[in-house]
Structure formats: C-alpha cells, structure tokens
Amino acid sequence: MKTTALCMRGVILAALVFPAIALSQTPTPTSSGAVDPGVRPGAINGQPAATPTSPLPLPSVSQNLHPVGALEFFENGLGRFMDEEVVSGGTNNGLGPRFNFNSCSGCHSQPTIGGTGPANNPQFQVIANNIVTSSNTIPTFITAHGPTREARFPFFANSDGTPNTSAPNGGVEDLFTVTGRADAGSCSIQQPNFAQAQENGNIIFRIPTPVFGAGLVENIDDSTLLANHRAQASNNFGISGSFNHNGNDGTITRFGWKAQNKSLLIFAGEAYNVEMGITNELFGQERPTPEEEQAGGLPANCLNLSGNGYPEDATNFVVGANSDQSAQNAQVPPDTDLFAEFMRLLAPPTPSTTTPGGASSISDGKSLFTSIGCSSCHTPTINSTQPSNVTASLGNAPVNAFSDIELHHMGTRLADNVSQGGAGGDQFRSAPLWGLGQRIFFLHDGRTTNLLAAIAAHKSSGSEASQVVQNFNLLSNQQQQDLVNFLRSL
C-alpha cells in the first residue's frame, strides 16, 4: 500500500533532475543515400527542450481539465509513476520477488516521463545502484546504452534446453530477483537461464511503449475504429488488418505491442505485477515465471515479502489531513488507479513543422507517406473520440496517433512466435508514430536506432507491409529523405 503525498507541480519539477543524455546518432545512409537524421532536437512533448543546466521539463497535461481536482490526480499519478519501489520496510513496498525494474519512470523516460526507453539503460545499473545484489547477473542483451527490455521465451524448453515447439510459452521472464537484498528475507530464487535460451534461439524481447496521448486512444469508440477499417479495406497495397478483442465483452483491445490490453487501468495493473512483481487490485497474486507456475509456483519463503498481505498495492483508506477535499481524495486510490489517470491525462506529442529538413521537405514527406501506402496501417488521424466523462479534452477530439490500432501480419523478419489474445506470432498492432522523432530505439524489440533499418525490416515473407517497403525503395533519394524527415518531425 502506498501513502504517497500529493505532489504539487513545483515539487515534481524539482525532482526531475536527470543527467544530460547524449542523444546524437551517427547518420546511417541507405544504399541510395537517404540518411536518418537521428533523434529530433527541440521541444519535448510540447515543452521546452532540456539543457545541460536544466532538468527535463514536466510532462504536458491535457488541456481544459475538468472537473476541478483532475490536475491533482494527474500530478499525484506522476509522482507515483516516479516512485522507486522496495521489497519491504519502506514507503513503497511490494517489489519482486521477480522484476525488470523498480519504477515506472525508469523505463518510460525518453524524451521525458511517460515516454519509452532512454539512451542510458537503467537496467544495466541495477547492481551498481543496489537495486539487485551480486547474486544476479546482467543478461548479455542488457547493455549500458542499449534498449530497455523485457524477455520472453516463445516455447517451453525440453530437458536438454532446446525449445519444445509443441509447448507455447510466451510469458515474461523477469530479468532480476530480490534474492540477497536485506529487505527480502530468506527468499532465494534464480534468474531464468537466459544464456541457454539465447543459445537455442528461444528468446524474444519487447521495449516499453510510450504512453503520451494514451487517454485519447482509450476513448475512441469501437464503431469509429471499425469505420476506419472499412475505409482502408480498398487499399491496393496488400494490407488487410484485424482487431484484437477482449475475451470477456468482445470489444476492441488497444494497448501493448499486440493490442492485448483493453484499458489503461488493465495496462497499469498488469505492468505493475509483471514488470515490478507488485500485486494489486487487478492482479492479486504473486507472479512466478511460466516455468515456476508449471512446477508449483514460487517457494513459500518468497511470498508476502512486504509483510502486509495481499494485494500489496491497495486502496488507501486513510484520508489525508488537507482541507481541500479534492486533494484528500487524491490520496485514496491505489497506485494502479493513479498510474492510469496519469497516462489518461498525459498530453499527446507535439510534432515539429520545420525540423528536420525544413517545412517543404516535411510536407512532401507527409504526402509520400500516404501515396506509397504507409497510412493504410498508420492512419494519421482518427476522427474522433467519444464524449468523455473524465475531462472535456478527451472527448470529441481527433486522435493524431498515426495508427489504426489494428493487428497486421508483419512476416518472418519481425515474427516473435508469441500469441497474445487473438494476436498470432507474426501479428503486431500498428505502432502509433506520434512522438517517433524523439525515440531512440525502434521496432518491438529495439533492435535498431535507425529508421531506415526499421522500414527495411517491415519487408519479408508474409508481411502486409512488403509492397509499401518496395514502394519506398523505388522513391528517389530526395523523396526517401523527405519521408524520413517527416517521420522524424512527428
């Protein structure tokens, strides 16, 4: 259970003191000469750019917040999003017994809180920062300046370690354990055998998805998404697409790399449990690895490590002493509720009209984006959201996410052999491209920092995007550059 105090804007801003991060890339040309200009400088999600002497700015909240008190919930959620979790004996208890990192913001900080993985991978520093002990080792796929990752084994292993392709797995294999920490008692468990999985080609990765503008995506009604699907059905690029659906009410799900989560609340609850090992009111039991689950679960000495019972994150029934009722109420919800409110109210990214390459190049690239077929999956604007009972800014608004929220077959080159809901092993949600210009790592596993390589990876056997990539390859050098400049302007 959390007792985080209400975070006011000035307090949060003062806490956002990050070291200056070098985001420059060595431009990589294609064989035809186009170059990815790298991470776009300038305003960060609508806020002024960071400088070596200035902290990253506060993430931008949606405008026209109503009712009174919504801003307090946003700020409280932001504060909790930044909290560092411990196993027991502190304010923010419940970490582990298995986890990938100890705070939301550590993995969602590029270009600011709510984004994706940063240039300096926080997972590489977990031993140096005493988050885990030397009983853990850093997997080889976690590097100092590589992508922040979670790992999955597509298949359960045979006794010799080879993948049993008749036994699908696909569950998250958390990177670290709390074993050896002073606040973890006698809990003693081992990390998954990542080296063996890598040797046998039985491992895939995912990187954090940014959550800017997520409240708008959540508030698109199904009929609007279905209408967009019908409007795109007559394309001549070999693109079809389908939706993932919630197994309970049958409605369209929309969050996660395979659009496996229905709502931001479910998204928050699952991440809290899977990525940090913290039980909550949506996911109330400790999570073993998939292999431990089959073998009988976690050992008894690794249960209830916080000492407070379950769920570890629960509704806070002690109301604060503030005289302002809205501020008092902001203390009541559990972390998962405030995480969801923070993401729901977080403003969408603000694109640049001039950087990189100038206004004319960006405009030409935008036209090419549509003419060669990119927009058949990455719908520039969905009009519009349903009326919002949360805040006016979420209702009747265009969603400039550059995504149709649909699943598409991406072929052998990107397939990860993991199924989630109705999404098969080579299907992924069209990743929203808003904010793309300030991301470092691309594709679901962060395998590249170069947009041109990411575009090329969309072409392979079975991919719906192959014709579009072929169209891109037929463009002139300048046209390819214009399109890349447009993408980096987002």
C-alpha positions, 0 to 999 in steps of 0.5 A, a space after each residue: 500500500 502506498 501513502 504517497 503525498 500529493 505532489 504539487 507541480 513545483 515539487 515534481 519539477 524539482 525532482 526531475 533532475 536527470 543527467 544530460 543524455 547524449 542523444 546524437 546518432 551517427 547518420 546511417 545512409 541507405 544504399 541510395 543515400 537517404 540518411 536518418 537524421 537521428 533523434 529530433 532536437 527541440 521541444 519535448 512533448 510540447 515543452 521546452 527542450 532540456 539543457 545541460 543546466 536544466 532538468 527535463 521539463 514536466 510532462 504536458 497535461 491535457 488541456 481544459 481539465 475538468 472537473 476541478 481536482 483532475 490536475 491533482 490526480 494527474 500530478 499525484 499519478 506522476 509522482 507515483 509513476 516516479 516512485 522507486 519501489 522496495 521489497 519491504 520496510 519502506 514507503 513503497 513496498 511490494 517489489 519482486 520477488 521477480 522484476 525488470 525494474 523498480 519504477 515506472 519512470 525508469 523505463 518510460 523516460 525518453 524524451 521525458 516521463 511517460 515516454 519509452 526507453 532512454 539512451 542510458 539503460 537503467 537496467 544495466 545499473 541495477 547492481 551498481 545502484 543496489 537495486 539487485 545484489 551480486 547474486 544476479 547477473 546482467 543478461 548479455 542483451 542488457 547493455 549500458 546504452 542499449 534498449 530497455 527490455 523485457 524477455 520472453 521465451 516463445 516455447 517451453 524448453 525440453 530437458 536438454 534446453 532446446 525449445 519444445 515447439 509443441 509447448 507455447 510459452 510466451 510469458 515474461 521472464 523477469 530479468 532480476 530477483 530480490 534474492 540477497 537484498 536485506 529487505 527480502 528475507 530468506 527468499 532465494 530464487 534464480 534468474 531464468 537461464 537466459 544464456 541457454 535460451 539465447 543459445 537455442 534461439 528461444 528468446 524474444 524481447 519487447 521495449 516499453 511503449 510510450 504512453 503520451 496521448 494514451 487517454 485519447 486512444 482509450 476513448 475512441 469508440 469501437 464503431 469509429 475504429 471499425 469505420 476506419 477499417 472499412 475505409 482502408 479495406 480498398 487499399 491496393 497495397 496488400 494490407 488487410 488488418 484485424 482487431 484484437 478483442 477482449 475475451 470477456 465483452 468482445 470489444 476492441 483491445 488497444 494497448 501493448 505491442 499486440 493490442 492485448 490490453 483493453 484499458 489503461 487501468 488493465 495496462 497499469 495493473 498488469 505492468 505493475 505485477 509483471 514488470 515490478 512483481 507488485 500485486 494489486 487490485 487487478 492482479 492479486 497474486 504473486 507472479 512466478 515465471 511460466 516455468 515456476 507456475 508449471 512446477 508449483 509456483 514460487 517457494 513459500 519463503 518468497 511470498 508476502 515479502 512486504 509483510 502486509 498481505 495481499 494485494 500489496 498495492 491497495 486502496 488507501 483508506 486513510 484520508 489525508 489531513 488537507 482541507 481541500 477535499 479534492 486533494 484528500 481524495 487524491 490520496 485514496 486510490 491505489 497506485 494502479 488507479 493513479 498510474 492510469 489517470 496519469 497516462 489518461 491525462 498525459 498530453 499527446 506529442 507535439 510534432 515539429 513543422 520545420 525540423 528536420 529538413 525544413 517545412 517543404 521537405 516535411 510536407 512532401 514527406 507527409 504526402 509520400 507517406 500516404 501515396 506509397 501506402 504507409 497510412 493504410 496501417 498508420 492512419 494519421 488521424 482518427 476522427 474522433 473520440 467519444 464524449 468523455 466523462 473524465 475531462 472535456 479534452 478527451 472527448 470529441 477530439 481527433 486522435 493524431 496517433 498515426 495508427 489504426 490500432 489494428 493487428 497486421 501480419 508483419 512476416 518472418 523478419 519481425 515474427 516473435 512466435 508469441 500469441 497474445 489474445 487473438 494476436 498470432 506470432 507474426 501479428 503486431 498492432 500498428 505502432 502509433 508514430 506520434 512522438 517517433 522523432 524523439 525515440 531512440 530505439 525502434 521496432 518491438 524489440 529495439 533492435 535498431 536506432 535507425 529508421 531506415 533499418 526499421 522500414 527495411 525490416 517491415 519487408 519479408 515473407 508474409 508481411 502486409 507491409 512488403 509492397 509499401 517497403 518496395 514502394 519506398 525503395 523505388 522513391 528517389 533519394 530526395 523523396 526517401 529523405 523527405 519521408 524520413 524527415 517527416 517521420 522524424 518531425 512527428 
